[in-house]
Amino acid sequence: MDELNFINNSNDANNSQIVIFQQNVSDTDELEAPVSLHLVSVKTGSSASVPVAAAGKFHVAIITPEITVVDGIMRIEEISTPAVLMKAGQTASISGDSDSGYEISVEG
């Protein structure tokens, strides 16, 4: 197993919540709805890693704290950044804040 790595360099007092999801492709090569795989809270000035399959391609985005769970399904009310593509072994750095907006940059 490899990892997706996150570093929170934001200026925000709130912990950034990052959702990791995968856009699945069906047998007919048509895109299906994205499937949320994991939710990560990363404190400002710290880092976190999430184990993932090496061959996977994942999208990550910062979300607002409004998350509801109904019948075991997580519903995200708002995505605060455009989703960015990540692969195993890469590192996403978070910058900005809730007032000026967040940005995610990926390296590796």
Gaussian input, Z-matrix of N, CA and C with variables (Angstrom, degrees):
# hf/3-21g

backbone

0 1
 N
 C     1     B1
 C     2     B2     1     A1
 N     3     B3     2     A2     1     D1
 C     4     B4     3     A3     2     D2
 C     5     B5     4     A4     3     D3
 N     6     B6     5     A5     4     D4
 C     7     B7     6     A6     5     D5
 C     8     B8     7     A7     6     D6
 N     9     B9     8     A8     7     D7
 C    10    B10     9     A9     8     D8
 C    11    B11    10    A10     9     D9
 N    12    B12    11    A11    10    D10
 C    13    B13    12    A12    11    D11
 C    14    B14    13    A13    12    D12
 N    15    B15    14    A14    13    D13
 C    16    B16    15    A15    14    D14
 C    17    B17    16    A16    15    D15
 N    18    B18    17    A17    16    D16
 C    19    B19    18    A18    17    D17
 C    20    B20    19    A19    18    D18
 N    21    B21    20    A20    19    D19
 C    22    B22    21    A21    20    D20
 C    23    B23    22    A22    21    D21
 N    24    B24    23    A23    22    D22
 C    25    B25    24    A24    23    D23
 C    26    B26    25    A25    24    D24
 N    27    B27    26    A26    25    D25
 C    28    B28    27    A27    26    D26
 C    29    B29    28    A28    27    D27
 N    30    B30    29    A29    28    D28
 C    31    B31    30    A30    29    D29
 C    32    B32    31    A31    30    D30
 N    33    B33    32    A32    31    D31
 C    34    B34    33    A33    32    D32
 C    35    B35    34    A34    33    D33
 N    36    B36    35    A35    34    D34
 C    37    B37    36    A36    35    D35
 C    38    B38    37    A37    36    D36
 N    39    B39    38    A38    37    D37
 C    40    B40    39    A39    38    D38
 C    41    B41    40    A40    39    D39
 N    42    B42    41    A41    40    D40
 C    43    B43    42    A42    41    D41
 C    44    B44    43    A43    42    D42
 N    45    B45    44    A44    43    D43
 C    46    B46    45    A45    44    D44
 C    47    B47    46    A46    45    D45
 N    48    B48    47    A47    46    D46
 C    49    B49    48    A48    47    D47
 C    50    B50    49    A49    48    D48
 N    51    B51    50    A50    49    D49
 C    52    B52    51    A51    50    D50
 C    53    B53    52    A52    51    D51
 N    54    B54    53    A53    52    D52
 C    55    B55    54    A54    53    D53
 C    56    B56    55    A55    54    D54
 N    57    B57    56    A56    55    D55
 C    58    B58    57    A57    56    D56
 C    59    B59    58    A58    57    D57
 N    60    B60    59    A59    58    D58
 C    61    B61    60    A60    59    D59
 C    62    B62    61    A61    60    D60
 N    63    B63    62    A62    61    D61
 C    64    B64    63    A63    62    D62
 C    65    B65    64    A64    63    D63
 N    66    B66    65    A65    64    D64
 C    67    B67    66    A66    65    D65
 C    68    B68    67    A67    66    D66
 N    69    B69    68    A68    67    D67
 C    70    B70    69    A69    68    D68
 C    71    B71    70    A70    69    D69
 N    72    B72    71    A71    70    D70
 C    73    B73    72    A72    71    D71
 C    74    B74    73    A73    72    D72
 N    75    B75    74    A74    73    D73
 C    76    B76    75    A75    74    D74
 C    77    B77    76    A76    75    D75
 N    78    B78    77    A77    76    D76
 C    79    B79    78    A78    77    D77
 C    80    B80    79    A79    78    D78
 N    81    B81    80    A80    79    D79
 C    82    B82    81    A81    80    D80
 C    83    B83    82    A82    81    D81
 N    84    B84    83    A83    82    D82
 C    85    B85    84    A84    83    D83
 C    86    B86    85    A85    84    D84
 N    87    B87    86    A86    85    D85
 C    88    B88    87    A87    86    D86
 C    89    B89    88    A88    87    D87
 N    90    B90    89    A89    88    D88
 C    91    B91    90    A90    89    D89
 C    92    B92    91    A91    90    D90
 N    93    B93    92    A92    91    D91
 C    94    B94    93    A93    92    D92
 C    95    B95    94    A94    93    D93
 N    96    B96    95    A95    94    D94
 C    97    B97    96    A96    95    D95
 C    98    B98    97    A97    96    D96
 N    99    B99    98    A98    97    D97
 C   100   B100    99    A99    98    D98
 C   101   B101   100   A100    99    D99
 N   102   B102   101   A101   100   D100
 C   103   B103   102   A102   101   D101
 C   104   B104   103   A103   102   D102
 N   105   B105   104   A104   103   D103
 C   106   B106   105   A105   104   D104
 C   107   B107   106   A106   105   D105
 N   108   B108   107   A107   106   D106
 C   109   B109   108   A108   107   D107
 C   110   B110   109   A109   108   D108
 N   111   B111   110   A110   109   D109
 C   112   B112   111   A111   110   D110
 C   113   B113   112   A112   111   D111
 N   114   B114   113   A113   112   D112
 C   115   B115   114   A114   113   D113
 C   116   B116   115   A115   114   D114
 N   117   B117   116   A116   115   D115
 C   118   B118   117   A117   116   D116
 C   119   B119   118   A118   117   D117
 N   120   B120   119   A119   118   D118
 C   121   B121   120   A120   119   D119
 C   122   B122   121   A121   120   D120
 N   123   B123   122   A122   121   D121
 C   124   B124   123   A123   122   D122
 C   125   B125   124   A124   123   D123
 N   126   B126   125   A125   124   D124
 C   127   B127   126   A126   125   D125
 C   128   B128   127   A127   126   D126
 N   129   B129   128   A128   127   D127
 C   130   B130   129   A129   128   D128
 C   131   B131   130   A130   129   D129
 N   132   B132   131   A131   130   D130
 C   133   B133   132   A132   131   D131
 C   134   B134   133   A133   132   D132
 N   135   B135   134   A134   133   D133
 C   136   B136   135   A135   134   D134
 C   137   B137   136   A136   135   D135
 N   138   B138   137   A137   136   D136
 C   139   B139   138   A138   137   D137
 C   140   B140   139   A139   138   D138
 N   141   B141   140   A140   139   D139
 C   142   B142   141   A141   140   D140
 C   143   B143   142   A142   141   D141
 N   144   B144   143   A143   142   D142
 C   145   B145   144   A144   143   D143
 C   146   B146   145   A145   144   D144
 N   147   B147   146   A146   145   D145
 C   148   B148   147   A147   146   D146
 C   149   B149   148   A148   147   D147
 N   150   B150   149   A149   148   D148
 C   151   B151   150   A150   149   D149
 C   152   B152   151   A151   150   D150
 N   153   B153   152   A152   151   D151
 C   154   B154   153   A153   152   D152
 C   155   B155   154   A154   153   D153
 N   156   B156   155   A155   154   D154
 C   157   B157   156   A156   155   D155
 C   158   B158   157   A157   156   D156
 N   159   B159   158   A158   157   D157
 C   160   B160   159   A159   158   D158
 C   161   B161   160   A160   159   D159
 N   162   B162   161   A161   160   D160
 C   163   B163   162   A162   161   D161
 C   164   B164   163   A163   162   D162
 N   165   B165   164   A164   163   D163
 C   166   B166   165   A165   164   D164
 C   167   B167   166   A166   165   D165
 N   168   B168   167   A167   166   D166
 C   169   B169   168   A168   167   D167
 C   170   B170   169   A169   168   D168
 N   171   B171   170   A170   169   D169
 C   172   B172   171   A171   170   D170
 C   173   B173   172   A172   171   D171
 N   174   B174   173   A173   172   D172
 C   175   B175   174   A174   173   D173
 C   176   B176   175   A175   174   D174
 N   177   B177   176   A176   175   D175
 C   178   B178   177   A177   176   D176
 C   179   B179   178   A178   177   D177
 N   180   B180   179   A179   178   D178
 C   181   B181   180   A180   179   D179
 C   182   B182   181   A181   180   D180
 N   183   B183   182   A182   181   D181
 C   184   B184   183   A183   182   D182
 C   185   B185   184   A184   183   D183
 N   186   B186   185   A185   184   D184
 C   187   B187   186   A186   185   D185
 C   188   B188   187   A187   186   D186
 N   189   B189   188   A188   187   D187
 C   190   B190   189   A189   188   D188
 C   191   B191   190   A190   189   D189
 N   192   B192   191   A191   190   D190
 C   193   B193   192   A192   191   D191
 C   194   B194   193   A193   192   D192
 N   195   B195   194   A194   193   D193
 C   196   B196   195   A195   194   D194
 C   197   B197   196   A196   195   D195
 N   198   B198   197   A197   196   D196
 C   199   B199   198   A198   197   D197
 C   200   B200   199   A199   198   D198
 N   201   B201   200   A200   199   D199
 C   202   B202   201   A201   200   D200
 C   203   B203   202   A202   201   D201
 N   204   B204   203   A203   202   D202
 C   205   B205   204   A204   203   D203
 C   206   B206   205   A205   204   D204
 N   207   B207   206   A206   205   D205
 C   208   B208   207   A207   206   D206
 C   209   B209   208   A208   207   D207
 N   210   B210   209   A209   208   D208
 C   211   B211   210   A210   209   D209
 C   212   B212   211   A211   210   D210
 N   213   B213   212   A212   211   D211
 C   214   B214   213   A213   212   D212
 C   215   B215   214   A214   213   D213
 N   216   B216   215   A215   214   D214
 C   217   B217   216   A216   215   D215
 C   218   B218   217   A217   216   D216
 N   219   B219   218   A218   217   D217
 C   220   B220   219   A219   218   D218
 C   221   B221   220   A220   219   D219
 N   222   B222   221   A221   220   D220
 C   223   B223   222   A222   221   D221
 C   224   B224   223   A223   222   D222
 N   225   B225   224   A224   223   D223
 C   226   B226   225   A225   224   D224
 C   227   B227   226   A226   225   D225
 N   228   B228   227   A227   226   D226
 C   229   B229   228   A228   227   D227
 C   230   B230   229   A229   228   D228
 N   231   B231   230   A230   229   D229
 C   232   B232   231   A231   230   D230
 C   233   B233   232   A232   231   D231
 N   234   B234   233   A233   232   D232
 C   235   B235   234   A234   233   D233
 C   236   B236   235   A235   234   D234
 N   237   B237   236   A236   235   D235
 C   238   B238   237   A237   236   D236
 C   239   B239   238   A238   237   D237
 N   240   B240   239   A239   238   D238
 C   241   B241   240   A240   239   D239
 C   242   B242   241   A241   240   D240
 N   243   B243   242   A242   241   D241
 C   244   B244   243   A243   242   D242
 C   245   B245   244   A244   243   D243
 N   246   B246   245   A245   244   D244
 C   247   B247   246   A246   245   D245
 C   248   B248   247   A247   246   D246
 N   249   B249   248   A248   247   D247
 C   250   B250   249   A249   248   D248
 C   251   B251   250   A250   249   D249
 N   252   B252   251   A251   250   D250
 C   253   B253   252   A252   251   D251
 C   254   B254   253   A253   252   D252
 N   255   B255   254   A254   253   D253
 C   256   B256   255   A255   254   D254
 C   257   B257   256   A256   255   D255
 N   258   B258   257   A257   256   D256
 C   259   B259   258   A258   257   D257
 C   260   B260   259   A259   258   D258
 N   261   B261   260   A260   259   D259
 C   262   B262   261   A261   260   D260
 C   263   B263   262   A262   261   D261
 N   264   B264   263   A263   262   D262
 C   265   B265   264   A264   263   D263
 C   266   B266   265   A265   264   D264
 N   267   B267   266   A266   265   D265
 C   268   B268   267   A267   266   D266
 C   269   B269   268   A268   267   D267
 N   270   B270   269   A269   268   D268
 C   271   B271   270   A270   269   D269
 C   272   B272   271   A271   270   D270
 N   273   B273   272   A272   271   D271
 C   274   B274   273   A273   272   D272
 C   275   B275   274   A274   273   D273
 N   276   B276   275   A275   274   D274
 C   277   B277   276   A276   275   D275
 C   278   B278   277   A277   276   D276
 N   279   B279   278   A278   277   D277
 C   280   B280   279   A279   278   D278
 C   281   B281   280   A280   279   D279
 N   282   B282   281   A281   280   D280
 C   283   B283   282   A282   281   D281
 C   284   B284   283   A283   282   D282
 N   285   B285   284   A284   283   D283
 C   286   B286   285   A285   284   D284
 C   287   B287   286   A286   285   D285
 N   288   B288   287   A287   286   D286
 C   289   B289   288   A288   287   D287
 C   290   B290   289   A289   288   D288
 N   291   B291   290   A290   289   D289
 C   292   B292   291   A291   290   D290
 C   293   B293   292   A292   291   D291
 N   294   B294   293   A293   292   D292
 C   295   B295   294   A294   293   D293
 C   296   B296   295   A295   294   D294
 N   297   B297   296   A296   295   D295
 C   298   B298   297   A297   296   D296
 C   299   B299   298   A298   297   D297
 N   300   B300   299   A299   298   D298
 C   301   B301   300   A300   299   D299
 C   302   B302   301   A301   300   D300
 N   303   B303   302   A302   301   D301
 C   304   B304   303   A303   302   D302
 C   305   B305   304   A304   303   D303
 N   306   B306   305   A305   304   D304
 C   307   B307   306   A306   305   D305
 C   308   B308   307   A307   306   D306
 N   309   B309   308   A308   307   D307
 C   310   B310   309   A309   308   D308
 C   311   B311   310   A310   309   D309
 N   312   B312   311   A311   310   D310
 C   313   B313   312   A312   311   D311
 C   314   B314   313   A313   312   D312
 N   315   B315   314   A314   313   D313
 C   316   B316   315   A315   314   D314
 C   317   B317   316   A316   315   D315
 N   318   B318   317   A317   316   D316
 C   319   B319   318   A318   317   D317
 C   320   B320   319   A319   318   D318
 N   321   B321   320   A320   319   D319
 C   322   B322   321   A321   320   D320
 C   323   B323   322   A322   321   D321

   B1=1.4529
   B2=1.5200
   B3=1.3207
   B4=1.4510
   B5=1.5264
   B6=1.3255
   B7=1.4576
   B8=1.5242
   B9=1.3280
   B10=1.4567
   B11=1.5230
   B12=1.3223
   B13=1.4583
   B14=1.5183
   B15=1.3271
   B16=1.4580
   B17=1.5247
   B18=1.3331
   B19=1.4585
   B20=1.5243
   B21=1.3307
   B22=1.4560
   B23=1.5282
   B24=1.3286
   B25=1.4623
   B26=1.5247
   B27=1.3278
   B28=1.4637
   B29=1.5247
   B30=1.3217
   B31=1.4628
   B32=1.5179
   B33=1.3072
   B34=1.4514
   B35=1.5248
   B36=1.3219
   B37=1.4664
   B38=1.5272
   B39=1.3307
   B40=1.4685
   B41=1.5171
   B42=1.3114
   B43=1.4559
   B44=1.5169
   B45=1.3259
   B46=1.4562
   B47=1.5196
   B48=1.3093
   B49=1.4545
   B50=1.5147
   B51=1.3103
   B52=1.4569
   B53=1.5145
   B54=1.3144
   B55=1.4533
   B56=1.5271
   B57=1.3208
   B58=1.4620
   B59=1.5179
   B60=1.3221
   B61=1.4597
   B62=1.5111
   B63=1.2993
   B64=1.4571
   B65=1.5161
   B66=1.3242
   B67=1.4639
   B68=1.5111
   B69=1.3084
   B70=1.4587
   B71=1.5237
   B72=1.3076
   B73=1.4545
   B74=1.5231
   B75=1.3216
   B76=1.4641
   B77=1.5226
   B78=1.3237
   B79=1.4614
   B80=1.5252
   B81=1.3245
   B82=1.4670
   B83=1.5274
   B84=1.3427
   B85=1.4647
   B86=1.5218
   B87=1.3206
   B88=1.4533
   B89=1.5272
   B90=1.3269
   B91=1.4592
   B92=1.5208
   B93=1.3185
   B94=1.4523
   B95=1.5210
   B96=1.3163
   B97=1.4641
   B98=1.5241
   B99=1.3378
   B100=1.4647
   B101=1.5224
   B102=1.3201
   B103=1.4551
   B104=1.5248
   B105=1.3255
   B106=1.4561
   B107=1.5177
   B108=1.3228
   B109=1.4509
   B110=1.5149
   B111=1.3292
   B112=1.4547
   B113=1.5207
   B114=1.3133
   B115=1.4542
   B116=1.5247
   B117=1.3326
   B118=1.4550
   B119=1.5257
   B120=1.3351
   B121=1.4634
   B122=1.5170
   B123=1.3358
   B124=1.4618
   B125=1.5244
   B126=1.3299
   B127=1.4608
   B128=1.5211
   B129=1.3344
   B130=1.4570
   B131=1.5289
   B132=1.3323
   B133=1.4551
   B134=1.5116
   B135=1.3333
   B136=1.4651
   B137=1.5235
   B138=1.3235
   B139=1.4653
   B140=1.5192
   B141=1.3151
   B142=1.4645
   B143=1.5200
   B144=1.3177
   B145=1.4671
   B146=1.5180
   B147=1.3310
   B148=1.4615
   B149=1.5247
   B150=1.3439
   B151=1.4641
   B152=1.5302
   B153=1.3360
   B154=1.4654
   B155=1.5241
   B156=1.3178
   B157=1.4607
   B158=1.5247
   B159=1.3130
   B160=1.4666
   B161=1.5241
   B162=1.3166
   B163=1.4608
   B164=1.5247
   B165=1.3394
   B166=1.4514
   B167=1.5108
   B168=1.3235
   B169=1.4614
   B170=1.5231
   B171=1.3083
   B172=1.4552
   B173=1.5161
   B174=1.3117
   B175=1.4538
   B176=1.5244
   B177=1.3280
   B178=1.4556
   B179=1.5196
   B180=1.3329
   B181=1.4580
   B182=1.5171
   B183=1.3231
   B184=1.4574
   B185=1.5188
   B186=1.3278
   B187=1.4589
   B188=1.5222
   B189=1.3178
   B190=1.4546
   B191=1.5317
   B192=1.3260
   B193=1.4706
   B194=1.5222
   B195=1.3236
   B196=1.4627
   B197=1.5279
   B198=1.3078
   B199=1.4652
   B200=1.5184
   B201=1.3147
   B202=1.4573
   B203=1.5195
   B204=1.3180
   B205=1.4594
   B206=1.5222
   B207=1.3318
   B208=1.4554
   B209=1.5213
   B210=1.3090
   B211=1.4699
   B212=1.5244
   B213=1.3394
   B214=1.4619
   B215=1.5171
   B216=1.3294
   B217=1.4635
   B218=1.5248
   B219=1.3455
   B220=1.4528
   B221=1.5246
   B222=1.3318
   B223=1.4594
   B224=1.5213
   B225=1.3152
   B226=1.4492
   B227=1.5151
   B228=1.3291
   B229=1.4565
   B230=1.5197
   B231=1.3388
   B232=1.4640
   B233=1.5207
   B234=1.3260
   B235=1.4580
   B236=1.5271
   B237=1.3437
   B238=1.4732
   B239=1.5211
   B240=1.3226
   B241=1.4648
   B242=1.5155
   B243=1.3177
   B244=1.4658
   B245=1.5263
   B246=1.3034
   B247=1.4642
   B248=1.5260
   B249=1.3220
   B250=1.4625
   B251=1.5199
   B252=1.3185
   B253=1.4576
   B254=1.5186
   B255=1.3415
   B256=1.4633
   B257=1.5085
   B258=1.3275
   B259=1.4569
   B260=1.5177
   B261=1.3144
   B262=1.4605
   B263=1.5209
   B264=1.3367
   B265=1.4490
   B266=1.5187
   B267=1.3287
   B268=1.4600
   B269=1.5298
   B270=1.3390
   B271=1.4628
   B272=1.5194
   B273=1.3268
   B274=1.4568
   B275=1.5221
   B276=1.3338
   B277=1.4644
   B278=1.5212
   B279=1.3268
   B280=1.4627
   B281=1.5232
   B282=1.3306
   B283=1.4637
   B284=1.5227
   B285=1.3347
   B286=1.4583
   B287=1.5172
   B288=1.3329
   B289=1.4631
   B290=1.5252
   B291=1.3323
   B292=1.4613
   B293=1.5279
   B294=1.3332
   B295=1.4693
   B296=1.5268
   B297=1.3289
   B298=1.4714
   B299=1.5234
   B300=1.3171
   B301=1.4563
   B302=1.5165
   B303=1.3075
   B304=1.4579
   B305=1.5193
   B306=1.3092
   B307=1.4637
   B308=1.5232
   B309=1.3044
   B310=1.4616
   B311=1.5292
   B312=1.3230
   B313=1.4700
   B314=1.5241
   B315=1.3352
   B316=1.4671
   B317=1.5231
   B318=1.3227
   B319=1.4584
   B320=1.5214
   B321=1.3295
   B322=1.4648
   B323=1.4547
   A1=109.74
   A2=115.03
   A3=121.89
   A4=108.43
   A5=116.26
   A6=120.13
   A7=112.34
   A8=115.29
   A9=123.04
   A10=105.04
   A11=117.77
   A12=122.25
   A13=110.17
   A14=116.85
   A15=122.60
   A16=110.01
   A17=116.21
   A18=122.86
   A19=107.30
   A20=116.88
   A21=120.93
   A22=109.43
   A23=116.47
   A24=122.99
   A25=111.11
   A26=117.29
   A27=120.28
   A28=110.73
   A29=114.98
   A30=122.30
   A31=111.39
   A32=117.25
   A33=122.05
   A34=111.29
   A35=116.46
   A36=120.97
   A37=111.46
   A38=116.71
   A39=120.75
   A40=110.01
   A41=116.59
   A42=119.62
   A43=108.13
   A44=116.93
   A45=120.19
   A46=108.88
   A47=116.20
   A48=120.74
   A49=107.81
   A50=115.41
   A51=122.25
   A52=107.78
   A53=116.31
   A54=119.87
   A55=107.73
   A56=115.69
   A57=122.24
   A58=106.31
   A59=116.22
   A60=118.55
   A61=109.99
   A62=114.51
   A63=121.26
   A64=108.40
   A65=115.99
   A66=121.07
   A67=106.30
   A68=116.18
   A69=120.60
   A70=111.27
   A71=115.47
   A72=122.18
   A73=106.88
   A74=116.51
   A75=120.33
   A76=110.54
   A77=116.05
   A78=121.60
   A79=112.28
   A80=116.93
   A81=120.73
   A82=111.19
   A83=117.69
   A84=124.28
   A85=113.54
   A86=117.91
   A87=120.86
   A88=108.44
   A89=115.91
   A90=119.54
   A91=110.26
   A92=114.81
   A93=121.35
   A94=108.27
   A95=117.09
   A96=121.19
   A97=109.82
   A98=118.01
   A99=119.92
   A100=111.21
   A101=115.98
   A102=122.30
   A103=108.25
   A104=116.48
   A105=120.76
   A106=109.29
   A107=115.75
   A108=120.76
   A109=113.38
   A110=116.96
   A111=119.22
   A112=109.84
   A113=115.83
   A114=122.06
   A115=107.36
   A116=116.78
   A117=122.07
   A118=108.49
   A119=117.92
   A120=122.10
   A121=107.68
   A122=116.15
   A123=121.57
   A124=108.14
   A125=116.93
   A126=121.15
   A127=110.13
   A128=116.11
   A129=121.53
   A130=109.57
   A131=116.54
   A132=122.06
   A133=114.68
   A134=117.84
   A135=119.99
   A136=110.91
   A137=115.66
   A138=121.05
   A139=109.56
   A140=115.48
   A141=122.14
   A142=108.63
   A143=116.10
   A144=121.98
   A145=109.44
   A146=115.47
   A147=122.11
   A148=108.19
   A149=118.25
   A150=119.52
   A151=111.31
   A152=116.02
   A153=121.81
   A154=109.28
   A155=116.36
   A156=121.29
   A157=109.41
   A158=116.97
   A159=121.85
   A160=113.13
   A161=118.44
   A162=121.44
   A163=113.37
   A164=117.98
   A165=120.73
   A166=114.09
   A167=115.75
   A168=123.42
   A169=105.70
   A170=116.07
   A171=120.76
   A172=109.96
   A173=115.87
   A174=122.25
   A175=106.82
   A176=116.45
   A177=120.50
   A178=109.04
   A179=115.84
   A180=121.79
   A181=108.53
   A182=116.62
   A183=122.04
   A184=107.14
   A185=115.43
   A186=119.78
   A187=110.26
   A188=115.60
   A189=120.71
   A190=108.15
   A191=116.41
   A192=118.30
   A193=115.42
   A194=118.92
   A195=120.03
   A196=111.09
   A197=115.34
   A198=121.76
   A199=107.11
   A200=116.59
   A201=120.28
   A202=108.81
   A203=115.49
   A204=121.22
   A205=107.54
   A206=116.41
   A207=122.58
   A208=108.07
   A209=116.48
   A210=122.27
   A211=111.67
   A212=116.38
   A213=121.13
   A214=114.94
   A215=117.65
   A216=121.31
   A217=109.05
   A218=116.42
   A219=121.61
   A220=108.99
   A221=115.81
   A222=121.47
   A223=108.33
   A224=116.35
   A225=122.42
   A226=107.62
   A227=116.67
   A228=121.00
   A229=113.13
   A230=117.50
   A231=119.57
   A232=109.96
   A233=116.54
   A234=121.65
   A235=106.73
   A236=116.20
   A237=121.52
   A238=113.76
   A239=117.89
   A240=121.84
   A241=108.92
   A242=117.16
   A243=118.20
   A244=109.05
   A245=116.73
   A246=120.71
   A247=109.41
   A248=116.33
   A249=121.98
   A250=109.07
   A251=115.42
   A252=121.69
   A253=110.00
   A254=116.39
   A255=122.78
   A256=109.56
   A257=115.19
   A258=122.34
   A259=108.03
   A260=116.32
   A261=121.45
   A262=109.50
   A263=116.25
   A264=122.25
   A265=114.13
   A266=118.15
   A267=120.95
   A268=110.85
   A269=115.76
   A270=122.35
   A271=109.34
   A272=116.29
   A273=122.45
   A274=108.58
   A275=116.95
   A276=122.49
   A277=108.77
   A278=115.41
   A279=122.42
   A280=108.14
   A281=116.66
   A282=120.81
   A283=108.96
   A284=116.17
   A285=120.99
   A286=112.11
   A287=115.32
   A288=121.14
   A289=109.24
   A290=115.28
   A291=119.11
   A292=112.38
   A293=117.89
   A294=120.46
   A295=112.51
   A296=116.93
   A297=120.65
   A298=112.64
   A299=116.78
   A300=121.56
   A301=111.26
   A302=115.34
   A303=121.95
   A304=110.04
   A305=115.25
   A306=121.43
   A307=108.14
   A308=116.34
   A309=121.83
   A310=107.70
   A311=116.40
   A312=120.31
   A313=107.63
   A314=116.18
   A315=122.30
   A316=110.07
   A317=115.63
   A318=122.30
   A319=109.63
   A320=113.71
   A321=119.38
   A322=116.08
   D1=139.92
   D2=174.00
   D3=-103.97
   D4=-174.82
   D5=-177.76
   D6=-133.86
   D7=153.16
   D8=163.94
   D9=-98.84
   D10=132.46
   D11=-175.70
   D12=-114.48
   D13=142.77
   D14=-177.36
   D15=-132.39
   D16=138.63
   D17=175.34
   D18=-128.24
   D19=127.21
   D20=-179.40
   D21=-99.42
   D22=100.80
   D23=175.98
   D24=-103.82
   D25=20.39
   D26=-176.62
   D27=-73.50
   D28=166.01
   D29=177.21
   D30=-98.25
   D31=12.94
   D32=-172.81
   D33=-88.88
   D34=139.90
   D35=177.04
   D36=-74.36
   D37=-22.24
   D38=178.80
   D39=-80.22
   D40=149.76
   D41=172.18
   D42=-71.16
   D43=132.90
   D44=177.28
   D45=-75.68
   D46=131.19
   D47=175.69
   D48=-103.65
   D49=125.62
   D50=-176.24
   D51=-113.19
   D52=129.46
   D53=174.95
   D54=-103.59
   D55=135.61
   D56=176.65
   D57=-109.12
   D58=124.99
   D59=178.41
   D60=-139.32
   D61=162.47
   D62=-177.10
   D63=-124.76
   D64=131.69
   D65=176.30
   D66=-89.35
   D67=106.77
   D68=-177.06
   D69=-79.97
   D70=150.05
   D71=174.13
   D72=-116.19
   D73=126.60
   D74=-178.43
   D75=-78.96
   D76=178.41
   D77=179.11
   D78=-61.21
   D79=-20.32
   D80=-179.54
   D81=-93.39
   D82=8.02
   D83=-178.92
   D84=63.72
   D85=19.50
   D86=175.24
   D87=-95.57
   D88=139.82
   D89=179.28
   D90=-68.85
   D91=136.55
   D92=175.25
   D93=-103.90
   D94=173.35
   D95=177.82
   D96=-61.10
   D97=143.52
   D98=179.44
   D99=-64.30
   D100=146.74
   D101=-179.29
   D102=-112.88
   D103=120.66
   D104=178.21
   D105=-71.81
   D106=131.47
   D107=-177.90
   D108=-107.44
   D109=-33.31
   D110=-172.56
   D111=-162.27
   D112=148.72
   D113=174.76
   D114=-121.43
   D115=127.73
   D116=-175.80
   D117=-122.50
   D118=130.72
   D119=170.89
   D120=-102.65
   D121=126.41
   D122=-177.76
   D123=-123.61
   D124=115.01
   D125=179.69
   D126=-67.06
   D127=149.57
   D128=177.25
   D129=-56.76
   D130=131.88
   D131=179.84
   D132=82.95
   D133=5.00
   D134=-179.91
   D135=-122.12
   D136=-179.81
   D137=-179.47
   D138=-135.39
   D139=166.04
   D140=178.48
   D141=-152.60
   D142=156.17
   D143=176.40
   D144=-132.96
   D145=148.53
   D146=179.03
   D147=-128.90
   D148=124.51
   D149=178.28
   D150=-69.66
   D151=136.53
   D152=179.41
   D153=-142.43
   D154=163.62
   D155=174.91
   D156=-68.01
   D157=138.01
   D158=-174.41
   D159=-60.84
   D160=-33.75
   D161=-174.31
   D162=-84.40
   D163=-7.85
   D164=-174.27
   D165=-75.24
   D166=152.96
   D167=170.54
   D168=-116.85
   D169=131.64
   D170=-172.98
   D171=-128.21
   D172=153.61
   D173=173.14
   D174=-111.97
   D175=139.88
   D176=178.11
   D177=-127.63
   D178=148.25
   D179=178.32
   D180=-151.68
   D181=155.39
   D182=173.41
   D183=-90.03
   D184=139.38
   D185=-177.22
   D186=-122.39
   D187=161.13
   D188=173.83
   D189=-76.81
   D190=162.92
   D191=-177.08
   D192=-68.06
   D193=-9.54
   D194=-176.91
   D195=-77.51
   D196=94.17
   D197=178.85
   D198=-124.60
   D199=131.05
   D200=175.73
   D201=-118.69
   D202=150.11
   D203=176.98
   D204=-122.88
   D205=121.63
   D206=179.11
   D207=-126.92
   D208=122.58
   D209=-179.23
   D210=52.62
   D211=39.83
   D212=177.65
   D213=78.39
   D214=5.38
   D215=-179.67
   D216=-107.44
   D217=124.00
   D218=-179.61
   D219=-82.10
   D220=128.58
   D221=177.50
   D222=-113.42
   D223=122.72
   D224=-179.60
   D225=-96.76
   D226=123.21
   D227=-175.27
   D228=-76.54
   D229=-35.08
   D230=-176.67
   D231=-155.69
   D232=135.60
   D233=173.65
   D234=-98.36
   D235=126.58
   D236=-174.01
   D237=-87.71
   D238=-14.00
   D239=178.44
   D240=-135.64
   D241=155.97
   D242=169.77
   D243=-62.60
   D244=143.91
   D245=179.08
   D246=-71.16
   D247=141.13
   D248=177.72
   D249=-118.12
   D250=149.32
   D251=-179.40
   D252=-82.71
   D253=134.67
   D254=176.10
   D255=-132.94
   D256=151.68
   D257=172.56
   D258=-121.72
   D259=160.84
   D260=178.63
   D261=-54.39
   D262=140.22
   D263=178.98
   D264=90.21
   D265=-9.55
   D266=179.41
   D267=-88.79
   D268=162.33
   D269=179.30
   D270=-122.21
   D271=129.95
   D272=176.10
   D273=-104.11
   D274=126.70
   D275=176.97
   D276=-105.59
   D277=132.79
   D278=-178.99
   D279=-103.44
   D280=132.77
   D281=176.26
   D282=-135.96
   D283=170.87
   D284=179.63
   D285=92.82
   D286=-162.88
   D287=176.88
   D288=-157.43
   D289=178.31
   D290=-175.81
   D291=-67.80
   D292=-25.54
   D293=179.88
   D294=-78.33
   D295=-47.29
   D296=-176.64
   D297=-91.87
   D298=-14.37
   D299=-178.63
   D300=105.12
   D301=151.68
   D302=179.88
   D303=-97.55
   D304=159.50
   D305=173.74
   D306=-140.42
   D307=140.60
   D308=175.54
   D309=-116.84
   D310=125.69
   D311=174.57
   D312=-119.09
   D313=141.91
   D314=-175.71
   D315=-114.98
   D316=134.13
   D317=177.95
   D318=-128.37
   D319=155.86
   D320=173.86
   D321=103.30

